Amino acid sequence: MADDDVFAMMVDACLAAHEAVLKSGTLEIKILSRALLMEIGREAAKRAGESSSDTENAGGG
């Protein structure tokens, strides 16, 4: 399984967990869940930037 596929599965799992946390989690757990989602977003943006760079470099400019 490709790393991007594993990352996508992790994102889906974290989003589902966050939904459950919002329904019944304590304030502290909600804060931690949001922090996790923020970090996932940063990683997704980083991966998207790397993907764009690879595509641009492959085109030969």
DACORWO-V629526 format. One record per residue. RES is the residue in one letter. NEAR is the number of other C-alpha atoms within 8 Angstrom. Layout:
RES,NEAR  RES,NEAR
This chain:
M,4  A,5  D,6  D,6  D,8  V,9  F,8  A,8  M,8  M,8  V,9  D,8  A,8  C,9  L,9  A,8  A,8  H,11  E,8  A,9  V,12  L,8  K,6  S,6  G,10  T,7  L,6  E,7  I,9  K,12  I,8  L,8  S,10  R,9  A,8  L,8  L,10  M,8  E,8  I,9  G,8  R,8  E,8  A,8  A,8  K,8  R,8  A,8  G,8  E,8  S,8  S,8  S,8  D,8  T,8  E,9  N,8  A,7  G,6  G,5  G,5
